[in-house]
Amino acid sequence: MTRVPSRLLATVTVAVLALSGCATVDEGTGTVDAEARLAELTDRLGRAASETYTAVYALGTGEMATVVSAPPRTATISGDDRLLIGPDGVISCEDGTCSRPPGADDPPGATGIVTPEQVRAMVSAAAHTPGADVVMSTETFAGQDSLCADVDGMSAFTVCATEDGVLASFRGEGETTLELTRLTGSADPALIA
C-alpha cells in the first residue's frame, strides 16, 4: 500500500505558512496569472466538502479505493483500511483495528491515498510558490469534465478536480497516484458510520 510521504506533507505545510509570491501558468496560448487559476482549482476542491457522493479510484498500486462523503462525515476505504473523518473526530482503521490517532488536524493516510484536503493545501501552496511552473488543462474522468493543473515547484504533481470539486486525478511523487473511475451523487450511510 502506498502512503503519503510525511516529507511531502511537511513541505506542503511549510509552503502554505511561509511562501508568498506568484507563479506562472502556461495554457498553450500564453502566460496567465497562476494565482487566479490555482485559486479556482482550490475553490473547486473546497466545494467537495459540502457534497454528497461516492467516488471510486484506481490507485497506482493496482488497488482500488472508495471515498464516501455525506457531510459532515467522510470515509476513505481501501481494502481493510478505513479513515473516517467527522465532527466527532478521526478514526483510523488498519487491518480491522480502529483507533483515534493523535493530531486529528493532520489525519494519517491509513488508506494510502491523499485526501482532497491534502491536495487542496498543495494547490494553495503552489499558487504562492515563486517560480513554480503550472500548466492548466481540462480532462474527463468517469464522464466528468475536470480542471487540471500540472505543477512543478517545491514538489511536482498533477491534480484534476470535477466541477463539483471531487478529486478526479492525482499524480505525485513515487507511486502516489489515483484516478477517478466511477462517481455517484449518493452515499451509503453504513460506510460512514
N, C-alpha and C positions, 0 to 999 in steps of 0.2 A: 504494500500500500504506500502511496506517495504522500508525504507530509509536506506542509508548507514550511520552508526553511525559516527558523527563527531569525536568522541573519537578514532575510528578506523583509520580515515583519518589522524588525528593528530599524532597518533602513527606511522603510515607509514612515514609521513614527518620527524618526529624526527629521526626515524631509518635510513632513507636514508641519512640524513645530519650528524648524529653523530656516527654511528657504523662502525666498521671495524673488520675484523677477518674472520674466516672460520667456516662453519658448516659441518656436515657430511651427506652423503646420503646413505641410505640402499636400495640396489636393490635386496635383497634376496640372492645375491652371495658374498656379502662383502661390504666394505665401500669404497666409492669413494669421491673425492673432490667435494663438493656441488657447489662451486663457478662455476666450468665449466658447470655442468649440468643445474644449475639455470640460468646461463648466456645464455645457448642455449634456454631455455624457454623464457627468457626476450627478446632475439633477435627475436624469433618467434612472440611474442606479438607485437613487434615493427613493423614487416612487414605488419601487418594488416592495418596500417595507409596509405599504398600505394595501397591497394587492393580495387577493386570494388566488392561489394557483398550485399546481403540481408540475414540476419540471424534472424531466429525466435526462441525465447527462451520460455521455460516453467519456470515460477518463483515459488519459494517456497510458495507463497501465493495462488497458483492455477490460477493466471492470466497469460497472455501471453504478451511478449514484442517483438518488432522488432527493429533491428539495421540495418539501411541502410547507406552504405558507398559508396561514389563516390568522391574520393579525388579531392579537398581539403575539402569537406563537409561530415559531418556525422550527422545522425538523429537517436535518440533513442526514440521510441514511445511505450507507454503503456497506453491503454485506451484513454482518452482525454489529457493525459500529453505527452509533447514532449520536448526534449532537442536537439537543433540544434547547431552544432559547425562548424564554417567555418572561412575563412580568414577575414571576416567582424565582427567576434566576436561570442559571445554565446547568444542564445535566449532561454529562458526557458518559456514554456507554461504549465500552470496548470489550469484545468477546463475552457479552452477556452480563458484565459487571458495570453498574452505573454508580456515579458519584457526582458530587457538586465540587468542581475544581476551584481552587483559589484563583483570584484575579479574573472574575467573570467579565470584566470590561474587555478583556482580550481572550475570548474563548479559544480553547485548544482546537486544533484541526483534527479531531478524533476520526473524522471520516476521510481524511486525506485529500479533501478538496478545499479550495479557497472559498470564503464566503463572499456574498455581494458587498458586505461592509468592508472587508479587507480590500477588495478590488476598488471600491469607491475611494478609499483612502489613498491607494496607489495612483489613481487617476487624478485626484486632487493634488497630490504631491507633484505629479508630472507637469501640471499646469503652472506650477510655481518653480520649476527647475530651470535655472538659466542654461541656455544652450541645448535643451532637450530637443530632439528631432521627433516630430509627430506626424504620421501620415494618416489622414482621416479617409474613411471609405464606408460603403454600405454593403452588407451581405445579407443572405437569407439563411436562417437556421430553423428547421422544423416548421417551415412555412411562414416564419415571422421575419419581416423586414427589420434589420438591425443596424444601428450606427456603430462603427468600429474605429478604434484608434490603435495604431502600431507605434509604440513608444520606445525610443532609445535615449535614455538619460542616465540617471543614477542606477536604474535597473532597466532591463529590456523586457517588454511584454507586449502582448496584443490582447485587446479586450473588445467585446461586442455586447451591446445591450439592445433588447427589443424596445419598441415604442412605449410599452408599459413599464420598462425598467428592469425586466427579468434578465439576468445574466445569460447571454446566448453563447458566448465562447470566451475562453481564456487560455492563453499560451504564455507560460512564464519560464523561469529558469528551471533547468533539469527536466523532470518528467511531469511537472505541474501543468497539466492541460485538461480542459474539459470542453465538451461541445454539446449543445442542446440537441436532443433527438426527438423529444416529444414535450408538448406543453398543453395543459388543460386549465380552464378557469375555475377549477374546483379543488377542494382539499378534503381528504378523508380524515375526519376528526380523530379516529383511532390512532392515526400515525403521529399526531402531535400531542397526545395526552401524556 
